[in-house]
């Protein structure tokens, strides 16, 4: 497809624990298009950030297999030097914690300047400084010249996040990964950051991967959504279909755990249990099975795969057909075909 900018095929990322490797990202296949926000959602421990770091080639101790194709190159096979030429220029990343991502000993301006210099050493110092000031203005920082000379600890959380975004977009990347970009920000700043990401999508025509556990954020800015659980993608759909017609039991459980989705006096749904640790994660059968024990064993596939139930809408495992929320009772049990 002409609009496809990034292709992830059968990506598996495994981490060594004692003498064995355990997959945190397990045979994931996705694609990202230009001028699109693809949201990847799931609980903590689902493998979202591990997937993002794999795409950027940032894992040092992991075993990464499969393909991440960008510009007809498989990123997984690139050397460190080749990755460094790619990252920061063609691919950018907005990290989850800006305070730890920024160098506390360098001013904000110099840190943004550095990523420009590394990929364009012919640009004069004056031009670089002008570009940095323009970037600070672009991400909504009110006094760029003053901020240029400040250190990260002198800025608020929202301002630091804007600086991280300025670094990520300094060279107009074609792919931008935002890993929980609004974590720990108040509602007003969160709304501003999300609007900024929407503006960047349109202005740079980039493909954006948004990693989040916040379904409210997803509803606001995503075009397509991939729901991730225990290292696997369990459902993929455009954002409207996902909210109007969620199918996988995990997706439906997440949506019904949001207080705003619950009617007055209706009991809030709570998902049983937690995401299993890597060492105890079931590798055979439906990985969500143990958290919905009221669904019969026969409703699950022995080896669940993604099925296209309608155009562009994929769901893993047949258990979705007879799933109902336990605390909603049998009245909520609808057979799906």
N, C-alpha and C positions, 0 to 999 in steps of 0.2 A: 504493500500500500504506500502511495506517495507521501502521506502524512505521518507515517510511522517513523518515529525518531529513535526509539530504543526497544530492543527485543530481548526479553529474558526467557531462556528456554532450559527447562529441566535443571534449574539452579539448586544445588545442594551445598549448604555450608555446615561443616561439622567441627565441633570443638572437642579437644582431647581432655578426658577426665580419667585420671590414673593411666591405664594402658589402653583405653578404648576411645574411639571417636563416636560422638553422638550428634546427629543432625538437628540443628536448631532451625534451619531452613531446609525443607524436604521436598525436592523435585518441583520447584515452583516455576510456572511459566506465565508470563505477563507481557503486555506490550504497552508502550506509552506513545501517544500521538502529539504532534505539534499543537500548540494552543489548547492544551487539555490539562485539567487537574485530575490525576488518578489518586484517589484516597485509598490508603491501606489501613484498615481498622482492626482492632482486636484488643483483648486485655493485655496487661503487662505480662511478658513471658511468652507471647504468641509467636515471636520471631520477627516482628516488624522492623526494629532497629538493626537486627542482624542482617536482614535483607537489604536495608538501605546501605549499610557499610559494605556489604558484598558488591553491590552495584558500583560503589565508588572505589572499590579495591583498597579499603582501609583496614581490613583484618590482617593482623600480623601472625597470630598463632593458630588461625583456623585453616581447615582444608576446604577449599572452594572448588566445586566441580560444576560442569554444565557450561552454559554460554550466556554472556551478557553482551549483546551485539550493538555497537554504536559506530556509525560510519563504516560499516562493513568490517569492523575489527571486533574480535572477542576480547573484552577487557580482562577476562580471567587469565588469559595467556600473556598479557603485556608485562614487560619488565618494569621495575620501579621508575626508571627514567622516562619510559614511555607513558606511564600513568601520571607522572608529575607534569608532563606536557599537556595531558588531557584535562586533569583536574585543575580547577581554578580558571580555566579558559573556556573549554567546551562544556564542562560539567561542574556545577556548583552545588554546595551543600550548606543549608542553614541548620546549625547544630542545636541540640535541645537545650543545653546550658551555656548561654553566652559568656558567663563569667569564667568558666573553665576553658572555653574555646579561645578566649582572647589572651594575649600575652600581657601580664600585669605590669611589665617593665617597659612597654612601648606605648607611645601615645596612639590614640585612635587613628589619627591621620596617617602616621607612618605605617601602621598595620595594613590599612587599605592600600596605601601606596605600594607596599611590598608585593602584593599579588598582581598589581598592574606591571611593576618593573620586571617580575619574573617571566612574564609572557610577552613583554614588549620593551626591550632594553634600549631601543632607539628613541623612545619618547623622552623629551627633555624633562628635567626636574620641575620646571615651571608648569609645563603641560600636565604632568602627573598631579601636581597639587591642585590645578584647576579642575581636573577630572574628579579628584577626591571630593572637593567642595561641592561639585555638581551631584555626585553620588549621595552625599550626606543630605543635600537638599531634596533629592529624589525620593529618599526613604523617609522624608518627613521630619528631619531634625531641624528645629527652628533656628539655631544659631550655628551654622556649619563652621565658621572660622574659629569660634570659641571651642567647639567640640573637637575640632582637628587637633588642638593642643592638649586636650584632656586625656587622662588615663582611665582605663575601664572602671576602676573602683569609684571614680567621681561621677559616674552616670547611674541613672536608675535602671531597673531591669528592662523596662520597655525601650529605653534609649540604647542599651547594650544590644538588645535583640535587633534593633534597626541597624546598628553597626555591623552585626553579623550578616544581615541581609545585604548591606552595601558591599561587604567583602565577597559574598557569594555571587553577586550580579556584576561585579566590577568589569568583567570582560564579556558581558552579554552571553552567558552560557546558553546552549541549546537545550540542556537538561538541567533542571533544578530540583534538588531533593530537600524537602523541609521536614525535619525530624522533630515532631512535637513543638512547633514554633511558638505556640501560645501558652505553654506550660508555665504556671505560677504567675501569669500576668492577670491584672484585674480586667473586668469586663470591657471597660472603655478602651484600654490599650489593646486588648485582644481583638476588638472589632477593627481598630486601626491597622493592626498587623495583617489581618485577614484581607482587608480591602487593598492593602499594599500588594499582597500576593496576587490577588485578582488583577490588579493593574499591571503587574509585571507579566502575567500570562498574556495579556492582550498586547502590551507594548513590545515585548521581546519575541512573541510567537513561540515561546518555549513550551516544552513538555514538563509538567511539574508533578512530582510524586510527593504527596502529602501523607506523612506518617502521623497517625493520631489515634487516640482512644475516645475522642469526643465526637459523638454522632451529631451533635448540634453544629459543630464546625463543618463536618462533612456535608450536611444538608445545605449549608450556606454557600460553599464555594466549589464543591467537587462536581465533576462531569460524570465520572465513572467511579465505582467503588469495588475494591477487592476486600473481602472479609477473611481474615487470617486467624487460624486457630491451631495451636500446637505444631507450628512449622509448616502447615499446609494452607492453601487457599481453599476455602469451603464454599464461597459464593462470589460470583462476579456479575455485576449488572450496572446499567446506567443509574444515576442517583435517583431518578424518579421511580424507576421500577423497584429499586431496592427498598425504598420507603413505602411505596404503595403495595408491593407484592413480595415481601420478604419470604423466602422459602426455607432455607436451612434452619434447623432448630437453634443453632448458635446465634444466627442473625436475629431470629425472632425473639430469642431470649434477651439479647442485648437491647433491642428496641423496646421490649416490654419492661426493662429495668430502668427506663428513663422516667422520672417522676412526672414530667409534663405529658407523657403518653398515657397516664393512668386517669381513669374517670374518678370523680369525687366518691369517696368511701370505698373505692375498689382497692383490693390488696395489691401492693407493689410486688412485682415478680422478683424473686431472688434466684440467681443461678447457683445451683448446688455445687459445692466443692471449689477447687481452684485449678488453674492450668497446671498439668503435671510437670515436674522437673525433667530435665533432659534425660537423666538416667532412668526415670520411671515412666517415660512417655510410651504409650502403647504404639507399637510399630505395625500391628496387624489389625484390620478391621476399622470400624468407625472410631475416631479418636475422641469424639464427644459423647460416646455411648455411656460412659460411667457417670456422666453428669445429668443424664436423663433416664434413670433406671426404670421409670414406669413405661418406657417404650419397649415392646417385645424384641427379643434378640433377632427374630426372623425379619423384622422390618429393616435391619441394617444389612448392607452389602458386606461380603467377606473381604473384598478389596475395593473400597470405595474410590470411584473416579468422578471427575467433573462431567456432568451431563448438560448439554444445551437444551433447556426446557422451552425456551423461546429465543428469538434472534438476539444474540448478545447477552443472554442471561444464562449463566451456568451455575449448577449447584452440585455439591459432592454428596454422595450416598443417597440411597432411596428412602432413608428414614424420614425425610421431609414429608413424604406423602401421607403419613399417618400421625404426624407429630401434633401434639396439643400441649398447652401450658398446664402443668399439673395443678397449680393453685387456681386455675380458671375453671376446672371441672370438665366433665365430659361434654357440657353444652358448647364448649369452645372447640371441640374436636371436629375438624373438617377434613374430609378425605380430599387429597389433591391428586390430580392426574397430570 
